[in-house]
């Protein structure tokens, strides 16, 4: 039994029952790494006002991807 299964186990009467529902956020459909990024004090609030607190990470991922594509295209046009 995995640790996550063990955490979802609970006692009901005399029987142990496993809860098969997933806990937490759904997994991303890509391999990821955790990176700490420092933002100005007001930036998280500004992002949240636009997309909501639960969508902050997704917004930052999409913004970084968009900017990287722009820079890569710009760089390839200079060659």
C-alpha contacts under 8 A as a table, 3 or more apart, distances in Angstrom:
res1	aa1	res2	aa2	distance
1	X	5	X	6.17
1	X	6	X	6.62
2	X	5	X	5.22
2	X	6	X	6.31
3	X	6	X	4.99
3	X	7	X	6.19
4	X	7	X	5.05
4	X	8	X	6.35
5	X	8	X	5.15
5	X	9	X	6.38
5	X	18	X	7.20
5	X	19	X	7.88
5	X	20	X	7.88
6	X	9	X	5.25
8	X	18	X	6.31
8	X	19	X	5.65
8	X	20	X	7.70
9	X	16	X	6.92
9	X	17	X	6.08
9	X	18	X	4.73
9	X	19	X	6.20
10	X	16	X	6.14
10	X	17	X	6.00
10	X	18	X	6.73
10	X	19	X	7.80
11	X	14	X	7.28
11	X	15	X	6.29
11	X	16	X	4.88
11	X	17	X	6.39
12	X	15	X	5.52
12	X	16	X	6.05
12	X	17	X	6.58
13	X	16	X	7.94
22	X	26	X	7.98
28	X	31	X	7.49
28	X	32	X	7.99
39	X	42	X	8.00
39	X	43	X	6.16
39	X	44	X	7.32
40	X	43	X	5.41
40	X	44	X	7.83
41	X	44	X	7.06
42	X	45	X	5.55
42	X	46	X	6.28
43	X	46	X	4.99
43	X	47	X	6.11
44	X	47	X	5.12
44	X	48	X	6.05
44	X	56	X	7.71
45	X	48	X	5.02
45	X	49	X	6.05
46	X	49	X	5.13
46	X	50	X	6.56
47	X	50	X	5.27
47	X	51	X	6.16
47	X	52	X	7.19
47	X	53	X	7.75
47	X	56	X	6.48
47	X	59	X	7.82
48	X	51	X	5.25
48	X	52	X	4.20
48	X	53	X	4.73
48	X	55	X	7.65
48	X	56	X	6.36
49	X	52	X	5.88
49	X	53	X	7.94
51	X	54	X	7.99
51	X	55	X	5.92
51	X	56	X	6.78
51	X	59	X	7.37
52	X	55	X	5.55
52	X	56	X	6.63
53	X	56	X	5.39
54	X	57	X	7.71
55	X	58	X	5.37
55	X	59	X	6.16
56	X	59	X	5.13
56	X	60	X	6.27
57	X	60	X	5.12
57	X	61	X	6.13
58	X	61	X	5.08
58	X	62	X	6.15
59	X	62	X	5.21
59	X	63	X	6.07
60	X	63	X	5.07
60	X	64	X	6.08
61	X	64	X	5.31
61	X	65	X	6.14
62	X	65	X	5.07
62	X	66	X	6.06
63	X	66	X	5.14
63	X	67	X	6.21
64	X	67	X	5.17
64	X	68	X	6.05
65	X	68	X	5.12
65	X	69	X	6.20
66	X	69	X	5.27
66	X	70	X	6.27
67	X	70	X	5.01
67	X	71	X	6.17
68	X	71	X	5.14
68	X	72	X	6.00
69	X	72	X	5.08
69	X	73	X	6.02
70	X	73	X	5.20
70	X	74	X	6.08
71	X	74	X	4.97
71	X	75	X	6.03
72	X	75	X	5.06
72	X	76	X	6.17
73	X	76	X	5.15
73	X	77	X	6.18
74	X	77	X	5.19
74	X	78	X	6.54
75	X	78	X	5.31
75	X	79	X	6.93
76	X	79	X	5.51
